[in-house]
């Protein structure tokens, strides 16, 4: 079962269950495409803290987000700002974000990106930096957000978790680096089209163009 970690109960809440009955539960269910009340049936939800810690505002979900969608603290903990994260785009236009697509600012995509930073940190000594830099020079970017080797790794790892087949066919050098050099194994074996089967057709067309640019 997937674990979803909240921050803390609010000042007025005595429930130890994270995202229980309030606006944060409804927001998370909306972002994940779940019906009302389905969150706790599908996921295990816990808080980092068991009681309200007393910071200003009284909201257990008001930890400072540093203006980011999420971050990795370098000690194995990943924080996702669920309030700032985006819901899957129903009809692409100005916004293009969807779970399993290369651009994914949903809670799943943000968590997967930050997990990439965790893996990069834990495997830092095993990662051949020269070889990884060579991959980045020889292959088109996964996304526009690759300001350095660490972020490029996290963006590729995001796809490796959420839609590994899309990474395999679209950015094969990154795929080979993960699977051959680092011996990582994907957790899903669906085709990339199957992962995006509920997405708007524009996402499929955009993914096909993205794959073509990587060849």
C-alpha positions in Angstrom: 0.0 0.0 0.0 1.2 3.5 -0.8 2.0 5.7 2.2 1.0 9.4 2.1 2.6 11.5 4.8 1.0 14.7 6.1 2.5 17.2 8.4 0.4 17.5 11.6 -3.1 17.7 12.8 -4.6 21.2 13.0 -5.2 23.1 16.3 -8.8 21.9 16.5 -8.3 18.3 15.2 -7.8 15.4 17.6 -7.8 12.8 14.8 -4.4 10.9 14.4 -5.5 10.1 10.8 -3.8 12.4 8.3 -6.0 14.3 5.8 -9.1 13.3 7.7 -12.4 14.9 6.8 -11.2 18.5 6.1 -10.4 20.6 3.0 -7.0 19.0 2.7 -8.6 15.5 2.2 -11.0 16.9 -0.4 -8.1 18.7 -2.2 -5.9 15.6 -2.2 -8.8 13.4 -3.5 -9.4 15.9 -6.3 -5.7 16.0 -7.2 -5.5 12.2 -7.3 -8.8 11.8 -9.2 -10.5 10.0 -6.4 -14.1 10.2 -5.3 -15.1 11.6 -1.9 -14.1 9.4 1.0 -11.9 7.2 -1.2 -8.5 8.5 0.0 -8.2 6.4 3.1 -9.5 3.3 1.3 -6.7 3.4 -1.3 -3.8 4.8 0.7 -2.3 4.7 4.2 -2.2 8.3 5.5 -0.1 9.3 8.5 1.3 12.6 9.9 4.9 13.4 10.7 3.7 14.8 14.0 1.0 13.3 16.2 -0.3 16.7 17.5 -0.5 20.3 16.5 3.0 21.8 17.1 1.7 25.3 17.8 3.1 27.3 14.9 1.4 30.5 13.7 -1.8 30.0 11.9 -2.9 26.8 13.6 -3.0 24.8 10.4 -1.2 21.5 10.6 -0.5 21.8 6.9 1.1 25.2 7.1 4.7 24.2 7.3 6.8 26.7 5.2 7.1 25.4 1.6 9.9 27.8 0.6 7.9 28.7 -2.5 8.5 25.2 -3.9 6.2 22.3 -4.9 8.3 20.0 -2.8 11.7 19.4 -1.5 14.1 16.7 -0.2 15.8 17.5 3.1 18.9 15.3 2.5 18.0 13.0 5.4 15.5 10.8 3.7 12.4 12.9 4.1 10.4 14.3 1.2 7.9 17.1 1.6 5.2 17.8 -1.0 3.2 21.0 -0.9 -0.2 19.5 -1.7 -1.9 22.9 -1.7 0.5 24.2 -4.4 0.6 21.0 -6.4 -1.6 20.9 -9.5 -4.5 18.7 -10.4 -4.2 16.7 -13.6 -4.9 18.8 -16.7 -8.2 17.8 -18.3 -7.7 19.7 -21.5 -4.2 21.0 -22.2 -3.8 24.6 -23.2 -2.0 26.9 -20.8 -1.4 24.1 -18.3 0.2 20.7 -19.2 0.6 18.4 -16.2 -0.5 14.8 -15.9 0.7 11.8 -13.8 3.0 9.7 -16.0 3.6 12.5 -18.5 7.0 14.2 -18.7 5.5 17.4 -17.2 3.9 16.4 -13.9 3.3 18.8 -11.1 0.7 16.7 -9.5 1.5 15.4 -5.9 2.6 12.1 -7.5 5.0 13.8 -10.0 6.5 16.1 -7.3 7.0 13.2 -4.9 8.7 11.1 -7.7 11.0 14.0 -8.6 12.0 14.5 -5.0 12.5 10.7 -4.7 15.0 11.2 -7.6 17.0 13.5 -5.4 17.0 10.9 -2.6 18.3 8.2 -4.9 20.9 10.6 -6.3 22.1 11.4 -2.8 22.1 7.8 -1.6 23.9 6.5 -4.7 26.2 9.6 -5.2 29.4 7.7 -4.9 28.2 5.0 -7.3 27.1 7.4 -10.0 29.7 8.0 -12.6 29.4 11.8 -13.0 31.4 11.9 -16.2 29.2 9.2 -17.8 26.0 11.0 -16.6 27.3 14.3 -18.0 27.9 12.6 -21.3 24.4 11.2 -21.4 23.0 14.8 -20.8 25.2 16.1 -23.7 24.3 13.4 -26.1 20.5 13.2 -25.4 17.7 15.8 -25.5 16.4 16.9 -22.1 13.5 15.2 -20.4 12.0 18.6 -19.5 12.9 22.2 -19.5 13.9 22.0 -15.9 17.4 20.6 -15.9 19.7 23.4 -14.6 22.3 20.9 -13.2 23.1 17.2 -13.1 21.1 16.6 -9.9 17.9 18.1 -11.3 18.3 16.3 -14.6 18.6 13.1 -12.7 15.5 13.8 -10.6 13.5 14.7 -13.7 14.5 11.5 -15.4 13.8 9.5 -12.3 10.4 11.0 -12.0 9.5 9.3 -15.3 11.4 6.1 -14.3 8.9 5.8 -11.4 5.7 7.0 -12.9 6.0 5.9 -16.6 9.2 3.9 -17.1 8.3 2.8 -20.6 8.0 6.4 -21.7 11.5 7.0 -20.5 12.7 3.9 -22.2 11.4 4.7 -25.6 11.9 8.5 -25.4 15.2 8.9 -23.6 17.0 5.6 -24.0 20.4 6.8 -22.8 18.9 7.8 -19.5 17.1 4.5 -19.3 20.2 2.6 -19.9 22.1 4.6 -17.3 19.5 3.8 -14.7 19.1 0.1 -15.5 22.6 -0.9 -16.7 24.9 1.3 -14.7 22.9 1.8 -11.5 21.1 -1.6 -11.7 17.7 0.1 -10.9 14.5 -1.8 -11.7 11.2 -0.1 -12.7 8.2 -0.7 -10.5 5.7 -0.7 -13.4 5.7 -2.7 -16.6 2.8 -1.0 -18.5 3.3 0.5 -21.9 3.5 4.3 -21.8 0.2 4.6 -23.7 -1.5 2.4 -21.0 -0.3 4.7 -18.3 -1.7 7.7 -20.1 -4.8 6.0 -21.3 -7.1 8.4 -19.4 -5.2 11.5 -20.5 -6.5 13.9 -23.1 -5.4 12.9 -26.7 -3.2 16.0 -26.8 -1.0 14.4 -24.2 -0.5 11.4 -26.4 0.4 13.5 -29.4 2.8 15.6 -27.3 4.4 12.4 -25.9 4.9 11.1 -29.5 6.6 14.3 -30.5 8.8 14.2 -27.4 9.8 10.6 -28.2 10.7 11.6 -31.8 12.8 14.5 -30.6 14.8 12.1 -28.4 15.8 9.8 -31.3 
